[in-house]
């Protein structure tokens, strides 16, 4: 999520939530 959410980032914290 966050700034890279729209880009579909799969970080450690946002792997499950791509907002």
Number of C-alpha atoms within 10 A of each C-alpha: 17 11 10 13 15 10 11 14 18 14 13 7 10 15 12 11 13 17 13
